[in-house]
Each structure stands twice: as structure tokens, then as C-alpha cells.
Amino acid sequence: MPLHTTFHPLAIGRLGLRNNLIAAPLAGLSSLPYRVLAMECGCALAISEMVSAEGAIRAHDRTRRYFANDERVRPFGVQLFGSDPASIAAAIRSIEGEPIDLIDINMGCPVKKVVSKGAGAALMRTPKRAAEIIRNARAATDLTLTVKIRSGWDDASINCAEMARIAEDCGANAVSVHPRTRMQEFRGKSDWRLIAEVKSSVRIPVIGNGDVHTRDDALRMFAQTGCDGIMIGRAAVGNPWIFAQVLGTMDSEPSTDERGKAAARHLDLLCGFMGEHLAVLNMRAILPWYGKGLHGVHRFMQKCNGIATAAELSHEIRRFFLTHE
Ligand SMILES: Cc1cc2nc3c(=O)[nH]c(=O)nc-3n(C[C@H](O)[C@H](O)[C@H](O)COP(=O)(O)O)c2cc1C
């Protein structure tokens, strides 16, 4: 099937993407194995989960894992969060030389622990600091630089268009917009009209994000907002096929067999990546997404949560999915 004309190669700064679908940063979920599966299904760029700037500078094993990458996932973006412009710049310099193509700055995380330190979505309330962070990041690297924002802090302070202009003025190459406020967290619907507003406010590419679950959703987002690319988060967890479906290269739903095989492979990749113990724990968080909507998934998960070895978990995954009616 040919690519729909809505889907096209996209240049972000000097980085050329084969199409305009991006796998969103997802804390606890979007490590290398997740990104490998997403890339195989057609997304053009995958972003790491958020990494604290201070953590990246210290680069303990655990933090390194967040941005560890290899040639299977290129291009690849690392997302940093922090509130100190100098730390963000130092973090960028400290990860130079890794297989990384893009730096994304998080200005959308709503979590209390993050915003209470002035990072994530708190930066929507401190545009001057946000500007300083972006300028420092720009000066620290020649890599493509993007910023991920929300619509604003709360309903009374919607400022995504202003923030996007700041990002552009300070040297960002693109901005992605998840049009919910910090106070909304993940409740309600994302307001795509704000993506259109951002698009008409800047010249750099605008990536729309929020509530794209199907190809139709993606086509509507392009049509309603004029955005240049789309970022998909939750709909891709346990469902890497969403990228092929949205692109129009796959026009069916994956069978339960395929879901089971992909889940087992995800577990295998996690084992190779973080060792068996952590892989089994991480897979407990990921598996419900693979089993979404399937009869008996609750009981299946109860069983999986009591399993400590990858061999047993893999066996249980195959048993559940491959014999599922
Ligand atoms: C479990 C989870 C973890 C997330 N982690 C991050 C993150 O690390 N950085 C970030 O910018 N956004 C993060 N997000 C937000 C997503 O990237 C995305 O903006 C949001 O889910 C809306 O897109 P969607 O409707 O396609 O999921 C997270 C969302 C979820 C559900």
C-alpha cells in the first residue's frame, strides 16, 4: 500500500526522518526494546523516557540505561528534564558521542516530584527560565534540538503558542505539543485546536500529540491542526503495529498469536538489555498493554506477577496468547 500523502519524510533541523510518525517518550516503558519494536513497525524517530539532567551528568548504570541505544534505533532522541540551564547543557555535553541524533527538553511532565523542582510542566510557568534552558541547550550541541510542551499550567494560563515561539527564537528545531494542561494531567481530552494555534505561531515543524489511537485519529489530527508530524504514546504500548496501521502499510489488527509472539520477544529483548531480574519486573508493567481487551487478562496478570524467571514468564505468555480463543 502506498504511504498516504499526509505521511511524508520530515526534516527537523538537519535530521531527515523517513516519515512523520514519532514514538513518544514514556517513563518506565520506552527503553531500547520498546523502541526496537516501534522502529520495526515503521515509526521514524523514537524518544527515550525522560532522563534527569543531574542523573545524566552522574551517569550511574541505572540512568545510563534510560538513554542506552544502538544502531537498531536510529534516529533516536534523548529527552532531558531539569530546571537548571547549566545542568541541562552539561548533561548534553556528557552524553555526546553516544548513538543519539536529537535532544528533546521536557516541559510537560506533570508529576509533583518534577514540577516542585521547577522542571517539566513547571517551565510553562517560567518562560524566561525555559528560554534560558533552550538557549543553553542550543549552545551545548549541534544535534537537532526539540522541546515538548503542554498547553499550559492550567486553564487560566494556556500559553503553548507563546512557549513554542520562545522555543523557536531560542534555537529549537521543532516543538511537540500535548495539548492538556499540567492540572489536567491525563484527564479529559487533549484540545487539538491548540496544536493548530501553535502551528500558526511558528515556522519550525510542529508535532501534534495526544489521543491518537487509530489511523483515522491521525488523519483527523493532520486535517484539523495542519501539524507536520504526529507523536504517539499510549496507543503504541503493547501495540507497535499502530505505526504500520497509521501509515497504512498494515490494514488489519494483529492476531492474538502475533501479540503473544511480540510480547515474548519484548521480554527477550528486555532480558538482553537489563538482565533477567529487572526484565521480569519491567515486563509486569508492560504485559497488561499487550493483553488489553483480551478475555482473562486480569487472571493472566495475577499469575504473571508471581513469576520470577524469564523462562516461566515467557512460557505463561505463550500459553495465554497462543491458546487464546
Ligand atoms: C506511562 C507514561 C509515561 C510517560 N512518560 C513521559 C516522559 O518520560 N516524557 C514525556 O515528555 N512525556 C511522557 N508521557 C506523556 C506522553 O509522552 C504523551 O505526551 C501523552 O501520553 C499523550 O500522548 P498519547 O495520548 O499518545 O499517549 C508519559 C505518558 C505515560 C502514559
The ligand as an SDF file (V2000), in Angstrom:
LIG
                    3D

 31 33  0  0  0  0  0  0  0  0999 V2000
    3.2380    5.9540   31.4630 C   0  0  0  0  0  0  0  0  0  0  0  0
    3.5410    7.2670   30.8040 C   0  0  0  0  0  0  0  0  0  0  0  0
    4.8300    7.7730   30.8680 C   0  0  0  0  0  0  0  0  0  0  0  0
    5.1540    8.9880   30.2380 C   0  0  0  0  0  0  0  0  0  0  0  0
    6.4240    9.4540   30.2980 N   0  0  0  0  0  0  0  0  0  0  0  0
    6.7570   10.6050   29.6630 C   0  0  0  0  0  0  0  0  0  0  0  0
    8.0900   11.0820   29.6430 C   0  0  0  0  0  0  0  0  0  0  0  0
    9.0190   10.4710   30.2010 O   0  0  0  0  0  0  0  0  0  0  0  0
    8.3310   12.2640   28.9920 N   0  0  0  0  0  0  0  0  0  0  0  0
    7.3360   12.9670   28.3570 C   0  0  0  0  0  0  0  0  0  0  0  0
    7.6000   14.0220   27.7860 O   0  0  0  0  0  0  0  0  0  0  0  0
    6.0820   12.5210   28.3340 N   0  0  0  0  0  0  0  0  0  0  0  0
    5.7650   11.3610   28.9540 C   0  0  0  0  0  0  0  0  0  0  0  0
    4.4850   10.8980   28.8930 N   0  0  0  0  0  0  0  0  0  0  0  0
    3.5000   11.6130   28.0700 C   0  0  0  0  0  0  0  0  0  0  0  0
    3.4740   11.0340   26.6440 C   0  0  0  0  0  0  0  0  0  0  0  0
    4.7130   11.1770   26.0000 O   0  0  0  0  0  0  0  0  0  0  0  0
    2.3810   11.7290   25.7960 C   0  0  0  0  0  0  0  0  0  0  0  0
    2.6580   13.1000   25.7350 O   0  0  0  0  0  0  0  0  0  0  0  0
    0.9900   11.5450   26.3690 C   0  0  0  0  0  0  0  0  0  0  0  0
    0.7960   10.2150   26.8060 O   0  0  0  0  0  0  0  0  0  0  0  0
   -0.0950   11.9160   25.3420 C   0  0  0  0  0  0  0  0  0  0  0  0
    0.0560   11.1510   24.1670 O   0  0  0  0  0  0  0  0  0  0  0  0
   -0.8410    9.8200   23.8860 P   0  0  0  0  0  0  0  0  0  0  0  0
   -2.2770   10.2120   24.0270 O   0  0  0  0  0  0  0  0  0  0  0  0
   -0.4590    9.4010   22.5030 O   0  0  0  0  0  0  0  0  0  0  0  0
   -0.4630    8.8200   24.9430 O   0  0  0  0  0  0  0  0  0  0  0  0
    4.1380    9.7090   29.5450 C   0  0  0  0  0  0  0  0  0  0  0  0
    2.8570    9.1840   29.4820 C   0  0  0  0  0  0  0  0  0  0  0  0
    2.5410    7.9880   30.0900 C   0  0  0  0  0  0  0  0  0  0  0  0
    1.1350    7.4550   29.9830 C   0  0  0  0  0  0  0  0  0  0  0  0
  1  2  1  0
  2  3  1  0
  2 30  2  0
  3  4  2  0
  4  5  1  0
  4 28  1  0
  5  6  2  0
  6  7  1  0
  6 13  1  0
  7  8  2  0
  7  9  1  0
  9 10  1  0
 10 11  2  0
 10 12  1  0
 12 13  2  0
 13 14  1  0
 14 15  1  0
 14 28  1  0
 15 16  1  0
 16 17  1  0
 16 18  1  0
 18 19  1  0
 18 20  1  0
 20 21  1  0
 20 22  1  0
 22 23  1  0
 23 24  1  0
 24 25  2  0
 24 26  1  0
 24 27  1  0
 28 29  2  0
 29 30  1  0
 30 31  1  0
M  END
$$$$
